[in-house]
């Protein structure tokens, strides 16, 4: 009877360790930038392996915004320093248009030039250089130290 209890405890410990390991793997896997599509001061960045949390996404953007500017010239700034970056989950990859609700890019040849609309988040800057981050659950202003301040 004692052996059976030890085996059950051992299996629970193993399952917990595997679950914790999987969560750590999800949290620390690198973000993959698949493509960048630009239209004027708007940049659409297609990504895989984004953080599961809003704070993690913003932290990644703050850490990598200089690299995005150097390597991809994103964001492109319009007049008055305005820009908007939309980060999209790449999901199933490029697909054909459904004529209705997919985002299609003019800089790719059809038929595989669209993605399913699955937005991770949006970052935009107004002409006064205020940065706003938009998630599904609301809008936040980015503070001077990178903190998110509820906006709307």
C-alpha positions, 0 to 999 in steps of 0.5 A, spaced: 500 500 500 505 504 501 508 503 494 502 504 491 502 511 494 509 513 493 508 511 485 502 516 485 506 521 488 511 520 484 507 520 478 504 527 480 510 530 481 513 528 474 506 531 471 507 537 475 514 538 473 512 536 465 507 542 466 512 547 469 517 545 463 512 546 458 510 553 461 517 555 461 518 553 454 512 557 452 514 563 456 522 563 453 521 561 446 524 566 441 519 571 437 519 569 430 518 575 425 515 572 419 514 578 415 513 585 415 508 589 410 508 596 410 503 602 407 505 609 408 506 610 416 502 603 417 506 597 418 503 590 419 508 585 422 507 578 422 509 574 428 510 567 431 511 565 438 509 571 442 508 572 449 501 570 452 501 576 456 500 583 454 506 585 459 510 580 455 508 583 448 510 590 450 516 588 454 518 585 447 516 591 443 520 595 447 526 591 447 526 590 440 523 596 437 530 599 435 532 592 431 525 593 427 527 600 425 534 598 423 532 591 420 525 592 417 524 600 417 518 599 421 515 603 423 515 608 417 513 615 420 508 619 417 508 627 417 508 629 424 511 623 427 505 619 427 506 611 426 502 605 427 504 598 428 500 592 428 502 585 430 498 579 427 499 572 429 501 568 423 497 562 425 496 558 418 500 562 414 499 565 407 492 563 405 487 565 399 482 571 400 475 569 402 473 575 399 470 578 406 474 578 412 482 576 411 487 581 411 490 581 404 497 584 402 498 588 395 506 587 396 505 579 395 502 576 388 495 572 389 493 567 391 497 566 397 497 573 399 492 574 405 492 572 413 486 570 417 485 576 422 488 575 429 491 581 432 496 580 437 496 588 439 497 595 436 502 600 437 501 607 435 504 614 436 501 621 435 504 627 433 505 629 440 509 622 441 505 619 445 505 612 445 498 608 445 498 600 446 491 597 444 489 590 446 483 586 446 481 588 453 483 596 452 487 601 450 493 603 454 498 609 454 505 607 455 509 611 460 516 614 461 519 607 464 515 603 459 509 602 464 502 601 461 497 606 464 489 605 462 487 609 457 480 607 455 
